């Protein structure tokens, strides 16, 4: 009982420490959640700003695409105009060459006419024997002169037209060059704006990436803190449960001690002169630990469990304990050889494995859902608190610890803290 009280006191002392740690962890968790909320809000603003910059960048690049198309069209027109200008230049040179030749011929004719005066006509007249032929030749000569003059006039007109066309093409080419220069200027400006916005977008992407990484780190911190908090809460719950179990065990031990004290007081008050012989218990039924074991919920094993040890029942559930009619057995006593293996009747976890006043070396198994099984007066404990055991596994050996005269096993079952007849849970023997 002293050990139980010490364990209970230690638990009570540790609970405030765990509670303080839980409070600190909760504060850290709340701060981390606040940081995450602020980071998400900032990320939202960055995403909006990034969306706006992307929209502006889209408009800039779309406009640049249109300008590039216009520049390409103007360049084609400029090349076409240059080709036409080159063609006209070639034709102009050809006509100029023809005009030079005609001018040379006309100059020759003019010199000849100047040198000969009107002798040309006289020669024509004297050389002609037929007057009609002379007249016809003279007419041809006039036609030829007029044709030469007309050709020269046409050449001059052509040159004039070529000069006008060349002038128009020059103006058009100048205009195209001006437009191209303007478009190049606008394209350079838009390219500059695009680069600036791309830099802004790159910076925003870096900021978003950094915020994402920081947010991921904060979320991981939150997950770790939540895990720690859960562990602390589970530890506090387990300590509370173990403290309650220790309190119940201490209460049971106190009740047992009080019952024993009352029995001893009753025996001391007996006025009988003759010494009383201890009553020999009537041998009970044989019980066996052999047979099939059962898994699943403990509540579903009623009437199917094996007994914890091979032996004979010395005391049944509900029978009077000793000479005091006011005390009843809350379990059974099974007579068995010292050192016999005691087996767990069902799988569970060891919640107590120590010496307890009135029960000697005691093992208590927790089977879940409020079901406990108790094994007392052992000689040796084979398991420790916290161990998980399977059905049929050895947990102790039969002995006479706790003040018993003969080797025997105390076996009891508790359901939600109330004693329950083991004979209703274990298999009846034939």
Helices and strands as residue ranges (DSSP letters): H 2-116, H 119-127, H 131-268, E 286-287, G 298-301, E 311-315, E 320-321, E 324-328, E 332-335, E 341-343, E 348-356, E 360-368, E 371-381, E 388-389, E 394-398, E 408-415, E 418-420, G 422-424
